């Protein structure tokens, strides 16, 4: 079977080479796109990361494709309708870094609460002044957790160590989790109204697209802190810019942006604007967020520890092997 894997570092390729004794395995250092596709046109298995946007037009260039093994939990970068129509199986990595992403949430939050970026930048310039660097304690603040799946649950566990009060919202409340960790489930409106800090841990779907927008910001406390490590489009970027300008949101920690694949490289953005439909107002809002001093953005890096990536690779290789044996696992419906 011809397996083509994209967007891998050299050490990551070693995991896939374990498949090479029985299969043809090839690599592309870049993400899969119009420029790199020719190399893999005969592939039966594709392994990609979230940076590869697999739309119907691109997937139509793979006549022999049988399996997409995405190295991610999310799969909104794949045209699932097209895959269903073509009988292409899609497998994901449902869990790999619950603790990893949760730790990144608190890295962003501590960066904000202790003004770390500004403090480090100032000190590097030889300026040891503390003016304007006063932060705030996390102790006894109220943390609102939207989504209490595996990552949200780990966030709540860490929050206990900081003596944060926790409120949570989930469409399927886990009462056992609430009892173990001593927090309350409330409706979304109450969470927005009472939380000093809000962190988002839900998948992207039509129901969660712009889950946090103008109406939701209007219900929040003045000076709230927003953390998003899930998917960019869960937050309406334009509404967030307005909320920041008005002081409703004091600061934001973001690992994701709605138009993130496009703004990753300026050249790519200019090229793709003429080939794909993008929301230019959202692109502008994303660029504004990148330059606001009270917005702290990381490059979709919350998952990226050696341990978590190793778990992703191990699961992906197992997904491919299971598919070849006729017993596919972690299949996305």
HUHUUR-V852163 format. One record per run of one state. SS is the DSSP state (h for helix, s for strand, l for the rest). FROM is the first residue (numbers start at 0). LEN is the number of residues. If there is no record, write none. Layout:
SS_FROM_LEN ; SS_FROM_LEN
//
This chain:
l_0_1 ; s_1_5 ; l_6_3 ; h_9_8 ; l_17_6 ; s_23_5 ; l_28_8 ; h_36_4 ; l_40_4 ; s_44_4 ; l_48_5 ; s_53_1 ; l_54_1 ; h_55_4 ; l_59_7 ; s_66_4 ; l_70_7 ; s_77_1 ; l_78_1 ; h_79_7 ; l_86_2 ; s_88_3 ; l_91_6 ; h_97_16 ; l_113_2 ; h_115_9 ; l_124_17 ; s_141_5 ; l_146_3 ; h_149_12 ; l_161_3 ; s_164_5 ; l_169_5 ; h_174_7 ; l_181_2 ; s_183_2 ; l_185_2 ; h_187_7 ; l_194_2 ; s_196_4 ; l_200_11 ; s_211_1 ; l_212_1 ; h_213_6 ; l_219_4 ; s_223_5 ; l_228_3 ; h_231_3 ; s_234_1 ; l_235_1 ; h_236_10 ; l_246_2 ; s_248_6 ; l_254_5 ; h_259_4 ; l_263_2 ; h_265_8 ; l_273_6 ; h_279_12 ; l_291_3 ; s_294_3 ; l_297_8 ; h_305_19 ; l_324_6 ; s_330_1 ; l_331_2
//
